[in-house]
């Protein structure tokens, strides 16, 4: 999910995780692209994609099981379609990273049309070379900025997932009220959108992003990736409200269809309605979105 040209998305596009055993790593590839310092390393049976060694890795693949989803937020993303009352037929991912999420989605929903937008051609090349990512006949990869793609596109999507990160933050132009207004136009009337957002939840950027969502969308929910500071902010279809119990029930119904080796209900159980939550934070706009500054500040516990 991956932009250095700007300060900050699509919103991914991927998060930083500690890479165990840095000392035992084997570096397979390293290059400065136009947007990142790309580093591919291997430790034990995992291969890691990093844009900043000090911040860990943005993506990982098990070389013995390329369809394993190592990071919790990637697993949590598969609970998001439980908001829908049907199987998504057109899916958009902004941010590729190692390609783990779209790769698995293409496997479990082979008839779905999947578009992927990634600004960095070198990231696309690395995903193919080192992370077992190969586009299917139903998949299109666009090497361009996610916001420009959405603004120019006339496509309507059932499921949009934003996961665009550089080595430090979501690119600011993918975090603003104006950006989400563009995203909203590309969502099907009964479609769903979600984004991968860093925490913790007292992080000023996280709070400003929630506030910004509240300004654009009728309803907003949060799914916790559990045990990490990754949170999925999710927008359900229209003004539809859903209880945690119903969401869990729908996630359980998806389990046999998706046949994933982890429990979707476990992530669905974390659902929290943020629609009416009072948030003391600034709304992010094209004129004001200091993502990196906000990322460094925490709100004192109340």
Buried (B, 14 or more C-beta within 10 A) or exposed (E): BBBBEBBBBBBBBBBBBEBEEEEEBEEBBEEEBEBBBBBBBBBEEBBBBBBBBEBBBBBBBBBEEBBBBBBBBBBBBBBBBBBBEEBBEBBBBBBBBBBBBBBBBBBBBEEBBBBBBBBBBBBBBBBBEBBBBEBBEBBBBBBEBBBBBBEEBEEBBBBBBBBBBBBBBBBBBBBBBBBBEBBBEBBBEBBBBBBBBBBEBEBBBBBBBBBBBBEBBBBBBBBBBBEBBBBBBBBBBEEEEBEBEEBBBBBBEBBEEBEBEBBBBBBBBBBEBBBEEEBEBBBBBEEEBBBBEBBEEBBEEE
